[in-house]
């Protein structure tokens, strides 16, 4: 690995992704590796973009949202537009995640109640069966 570029294998090892993932992001025009014959060489810019893609995916951003945010990098305003838009999208995503968490917590509580009911029902059946014998 040179300072400037990394092979697909090196990228996979460093970022814990598969070659298929890298090729997919390339096909979606999120990464732009340099081609030397069949060999793909990923630049510092590709590495930075991959970090942002992976972080965005972890937070539940769609690939289209990630692409739009990455495309704002070259606006020529020292990333002010990119940062502002990222902040807005992230705030919205956080709100969605918190709502999902609340819904999940409610479902967990409901399931616990159902399990308690089921446990009591089974205990009662066992008690009735033992009394009948």
C-alpha positions as CSV (number, residue, x, y, z in Angstrom):
1,X,0.0,0.0,0.0
2,X,1.3,3.4,-0.9
3,X,0.5,6.6,0.9
4,X,-1.6,7.7,-2.1
5,X,-3.5,4.6,-3.2
6,X,-4.8,1.3,-1.8
7,X,-5.8,-1.9,-3.7
8,X,-9.2,-3.4,-3.4
9,X,-7.8,-6.0,-1.0
10,X,-6.2,-3.4,1.2
11,X,-9.5,-1.4,1.3
12,X,-11.4,-4.6,2.3
13,X,-9.0,-5.3,5.1
14,X,-8.8,-1.8,6.4
15,X,-12.5,-1.0,6.2
16,X,-13.9,-4.5,6.8
17,X,-15.9,-4.5,3.6
18,X,-16.1,-7.0,0.7
19,X,-14.8,-6.5,-2.8
20,X,-18.4,-6.7,-3.9
21,X,-19.3,-3.8,-1.7
22,X,-16.6,-1.7,-3.1
23,X,-17.6,-2.6,-6.7
24,X,-21.2,-1.8,-5.8
25,X,-20.3,1.7,-4.5
26,X,-18.2,2.2,-7.6
27,X,-21.1,1.2,-9.8
28,X,-23.3,3.7,-8.0
29,X,-20.7,6.4,-8.6
30,X,-20.0,6.9,-4.9
31,X,-16.3,5.8,-5.3
32,X,-14.0,6.5,-8.2
33,X,-11.0,4.3,-8.1
34,X,-8.2,4.8,-10.6
35,X,-7.9,1.9,-13.1
36,X,-4.7,0.3,-14.0
37,X,-5.8,-2.5,-16.3
38,X,-8.0,-4.7,-14.2
39,X,-6.6,-3.3,-11.0
40,X,-8.6,-0.7,-9.0
41,X,-6.5,1.8,-6.9
42,X,-8.4,3.8,-4.3
43,X,-7.2,7.3,-3.5
44,X,-7.2,9.2,-0.3
45,X,-10.4,10.8,-1.5
46,X,-12.0,7.4,-2.1
47,X,-11.0,6.4,1.4
48,X,-12.5,9.5,2.9
49,X,-15.7,8.9,0.9
50,X,-15.9,5.3,2.0
51,X,-15.6,6.3,5.6
52,X,-18.5,8.7,5.1
53,X,-20.6,6.1,3.2
54,X,-20.1,3.5,5.9
55,X,-21.0,6.0,8.6
56,X,-24.0,7.2,6.7
57,X,-25.2,3.6,6.2
58,X,-24.7,2.9,9.9
59,X,-27.0,5.8,10.7
60,X,-29.6,4.6,8.2
61,X,-29.0,7.2,5.5
62,X,-30.1,6.0,2.1
63,X,-27.4,5.7,-0.6
64,X,-29.1,8.5,-2.5
65,X,-28.9,10.8,0.6
66,X,-25.2,9.9,1.0
67,X,-24.5,10.6,-2.7
68,X,-26.2,14.0,-2.4
69,X,-24.2,14.9,0.6
70,X,-20.9,13.7,-0.9
71,X,-21.7,15.7,-4.1
72,X,-21.9,18.9,-2.0
73,X,-18.2,18.6,-1.1
74,X,-17.2,20.4,-4.3
75,X,-19.4,23.4,-3.9
76,X,-16.5,25.7,-3.3
77,X,-17.7,27.1,0.0
78,X,-15.3,25.2,2.3
79,X,-17.9,22.5,2.8
80,X,-20.4,24.9,4.5
81,X,-23.3,23.7,2.3
82,X,-22.3,20.1,2.8
83,X,-22.1,20.5,6.5
84,X,-25.4,22.4,6.8
85,X,-27.2,19.8,4.7
86,X,-25.6,16.9,6.6
87,X,-26.6,18.5,9.8
88,X,-30.2,18.8,8.7
89,X,-30.4,15.2,7.3
90,X,-28.8,13.9,10.5
91,X,-31.2,15.7,12.8
92,X,-34.1,14.3,10.8
93,X,-32.6,10.8,10.9
94,X,-32.0,11.0,14.7
95,X,-35.7,11.9,15.2
96,X,-36.7,8.9,13.1
97,X,-34.4,6.6,15.0
98,X,-35.7,7.9,18.4
99,X,-39.3,7.2,17.2
100,X,-38.3,3.7,16.1
101,X,-36.6,3.1,19.4
102,X,-39.8,4.3,21.3
103,X,-42.0,2.0,19.1
104,X,-39.6,-0.9,19.7
105,X,-39.6,-0.3,23.5
106,X,-43.4,-0.3,23.4
107,X,-43.4,-3.6,21.5
108,X,-40.9,-5.1,23.9
109,X,-43.1,-4.1,26.9
110,X,-46.1,-5.6,25.2
111,X,-44.3,-8.8,24.4
112,X,-43.1,-9.1,28.0
113,X,-46.7,-8.7,29.2
114,X,-47.9,-11.4,26.8
115,X,-45.1,-13.7,28.1
116,X,-46.2,-13.1,31.7
117,X,-49.7,-14.0,30.7
118,X,-48.6,-17.1,28.9
119,X,-46.4,-18.2,31.8
120,X,-49.3,-17.8,34.2
121,X,-51.7,-19.6,31.8
122,X,-49.3,-22.5,31.6
123,X,-48.8,-22.6,35.4
124,X,-52.5,-22.6,35.8
125,X,-52.9,-25.5,33.4
126,X,-50.2,-27.5,35.1
127,X,-51.8,-26.8,38.5
128,X,-55.3,-27.9,37.2
129,X,-53.8,-31.1,35.7
130,X,-52.0,-32.0,38.9
131,X,-55.2,-31.4,41.0
132,X,-57.2,-33.6,38.6
133,X,-54.9,-36.5,39.1
